Amino acid sequence: MTTPYRLHGTPGSLYTAKARSFLIKQGLPFEDAPAGAPGFREVVVPAVGRWIIPVLETPEGAFLQDGSEIIDRFDGEGRVRWPTLPQAPALRVAARLFELFGGEGLLRPAMHYRWNFDAVNQPFIGLDFAAGLAAPGAPAAEGEATFAFAAERMRRAMAGFGVSPDSIPLIEAAYEEFLDLFDAHLAGSPYLLGGHPTVGDYGLIGPLYAHLGRDPYPAQMMKRRAYRVWRWVERMNAAGLDAGEYPGGSPELFADDAPPATLRALMAFIARDYLPELRAMVAFTDSWLEARPDIAAGTNGLKRPGDRVIGQAAFDWRGVPITVNVMPYRLYLLQKVQDAIPAAGEPGHDAVVAMLDEAGLADIATLRPRRRVERQDQVEVWGPVRED
Ligand SMILES: N[C@@H](CCC(=O)N[C@@H](CS)C(=O)NCC(=O)O)C(=O)O
């Protein structure tokens, strides 16, 4: 029997959920390995250079960190049952856009609905964190201490995502709007871009499963308000296509020249909800880089290269001033959106531009700091200064 892949993570981790759903959907044999189990701290953390999940351990004993890299690696090697990137240019750009928005743009509701509803959530999350982070079989007190430590950090971290007393009512309204839009979209197709999952679905499943579909308060809200979204969450963790309630059963994606109106409405939501943050992060990063011209290509200029936050950017979100942490990782995912956009004159360019324009997302094509973000030895580093 061959050794399966091991997915080091935790049951309630947002980014682990993205990688797990991908592995399940693609039929790749793997086992979940909780980050509290022996070996994680001693072997995996030194191998990837920091405490971070998910980490995929291959049967050969190599370690691969980062959901997007895991997905792109398997897809690039043709080891997927369902291609994760559509062939058609506009859909391909849409897939990358939802990968970015899912993993990074839904963090405000993900953090709010996990950490601000203690009476309903806390008994569950307490045990869940212990299950993922404490040593297997550890006494209950150790599990509780592990949770207390993690909860303290996460509550503090919440502010760095822009969750504040002033923004909370808007976060709730925005999330409800998102649920309604996604629910309406799923009336027409089982997955974001049609009949099979793409990297857009894998991006969205992170917050929509790990926090919003699983923690007691938001899970109940999702079930009551957006049945189809909840069903999609379930579907994203099922081995087959699990789409029997849709007529036809075709795994085909939408036609590139006819993305449904409900998809375009979701993209317009991203423009309202997330584009201001992208603008603020890019502007901050550009001045940060300008002030540090000596950072060598292939390094990230941080005292501890495993750190991920380079500073804080302030901007108006839905009329309320908020401050968010700036992470090059987000710009790395934004870059993947831009890399998917065909150059002027190439097939598909006009369709992509028209789609982004209509959604109010035209800026996304050009919004970038002066240096590319690359990943080297599992951390984000700066590339050479751009020439374009
Ligand atoms: N880009 C990463 C993001 C991973 C990430 O942020 N994971 C969180 C847990 S869900 C983490 O490990 N945080 C480190 C910490 O809490 O110290 C990926 O997709 O793999």
The ligand as an SDF file (V2000), in Angstrom:
LIG
                    3D

 20 19  0  0  0  0  0  0  0  0999 V2000
   -1.2200   31.5650    2.2560 N   0  0  0  0  0  0  0  0  0  0  0  0
   -1.4140   30.6230    3.1350 C   0  0  0  0  0  0  0  0  0  0  0  0
   -2.1300   31.1790    4.3080 C   0  0  0  0  0  0  0  0  0  0  0  0
   -2.0650   30.2370    5.4240 C   0  0  0  0  0  0  0  0  0  0  0  0
   -2.5170   30.8190    6.7440 C   0  0  0  0  0  0  0  0  0  0  0  0
   -2.5940   32.0370    6.9500 O   0  0  0  0  0  0  0  0  0  0  0  0
   -2.8290   29.9140    7.6820 N   0  0  0  0  0  0  0  0  0  0  0  0
   -3.1920   30.3170    9.0270 C   0  0  0  0  0  0  0  0  0  0  0  0
   -4.1630   29.3540    9.6540 C   0  0  0  0  0  0  0  0  0  0  0  0
   -5.6970   29.1780    8.8250 S   0  0  0  0  0  0  0  0  0  0  0  0
   -1.9430   30.2500    9.8570 C   0  0  0  0  0  0  0  0  0  0  0  0
   -1.2160   29.2780    9.8090 O   0  0  0  0  0  0  0  0  0  0  0  0
   -1.6500   31.2800   10.6230 N   0  0  0  0  0  0  0  0  0  0  0  0
   -0.4490   31.3310   11.3980 C   0  0  0  0  0  0  0  0  0  0  0  0
   -0.6760   31.6910   12.7930 C   0  0  0  0  0  0  0  0  0  0  0  0
   -1.8130   31.6950   13.2220 O   0  0  0  0  0  0  0  0  0  0  0  0
    0.3300   31.9170   13.4560 O   0  0  0  0  0  0  0  0  0  0  0  0
   -2.0700   29.3850    2.5550 C   0  0  0  0  0  0  0  0  0  0  0  0
   -3.0840   29.4310    1.8290 O   0  0  0  0  0  0  0  0  0  0  0  0
   -1.5280   28.3260    2.7670 O   0  0  0  0  0  0  0  0  0  0  0  0
  1  2  1  0
  2  3  1  0
  2 18  1  0
  3  4  1  0
  4  5  1  0
  5  6  2  0
  5  7  1  0
  7  8  1  0
  8  9  1  0
  8 11  1  0
  9 10  1  0
 11 12  2  0
 11 13  1  0
 13 14  1  0
 14 15  1  0
 15 16  2  0
 15 17  1  0
 18 19  2  0
 18 20  1  0
M  END
$$$$
